[in-house]
Amino acid sequence: MAGSGVDYPIVPPALMSYLKIKDSAEGYVLPEVGYDYADLEPHIDEATMKLHHSRHHAGYTRKMNAALDAWRKSGENADLASKPIENIIQRVDDVPKKWQRAIRNNGGGYVNHAFYWQNMSPPSDPNAQREPTGPLLERIKANFGSFDALKQKITEAAAGLFGSGWVWLVEVPGSGELQLLTSENQDNPMSQGLKPILALDVWEHAYYLKHKNDRPSYIQSWWSVADWRKVGDILAAWNATQ
């Protein structure tokens, strides 16, 4: 992971709003998925969605809030501790060691899942785009040759990732280049100064109830609910005028 010498891009409020990330007097709230748990059927099953969101994502939220509260009360590195979670994730290597693992794992899990939910839409959604179009498609062609080539790379990266982690499509600030990368556990590319726009969760809890240990089957199902209109919306939110 990159250190504090990275020039981190500004995280616009429009992006946090799109991801349904909200702070409150009681701490951060669990982001809504934006659709019912059964709405991604038959591709991602209701039981998995319910467990994934109401237990796993909720658990990351609760533990992150507890770690943030303890850290902030300590007064250590108070400037960073007072920042929004997205800025803390960007500079997670600067979090005091006592709380760094909890923030990296639970804060990362909190933010990562917010991307994941908003990258998908019900198969019945008339506004969904199962393939990229327009300027986003042109950028994909410029960086990967074709959408089919990118799709194959994402599929291979997800199937080949050892253990638990994520596959990401990111924009490189400055150059605007799109890159594909993977991260272990709950690490987020924002810690490397990048702008994530697509997140594919390949932790077993994302698919085990339905697909058992058949990760490739889950990945194939995920393609049926991945929504490239939403990917484009996230990219636009990242680059919204401040």
C-alpha angles and dihedrals in degrees: 000000000000121000132228093285090081118110098232119206119238112263104223120223086233089067095050089048091051091050090049092236109158134175123208140175088271094048135266117338127225107266115241117241091221096232138053120279091246095050096090092056133158092022099047112019127233094239092055093046092050093048093042096051106028096040112021100033091038089052092053089049094051095046092045091053091050092050093046091049094051093045094048092049090053092062091220113145086352095178093062093037090059093055124100115269093255091059091045090052089051090055099032092137088064093056110110111266093244091066103020098097093048092048094044094049102035100028088047091048090049094053098035094056091050088061092045096054093047093049090065137064136181115277088239094058106120092201096054122114113208089187128037119257139185121007093353091056091049091053091049090052091049093052104032106018096243142359090255089056092050091046091053092048092050091047093049093045092050094046093045100045108115115229122340126343149094142279115221140191107205140178118229110227115240099015096049089219117156116226136183119222143156130225132200125239108335100333115140128211090231086079087065094051093258132131112235115209103164127037127187114189113215099174109127092243087067092066115001099103092060106021101031106201094339099111095167089060090054092048091052090050092048091059088064092062102032107116118208092188086066092046087055090048091053091049090050091048091052090054098040114135110265 
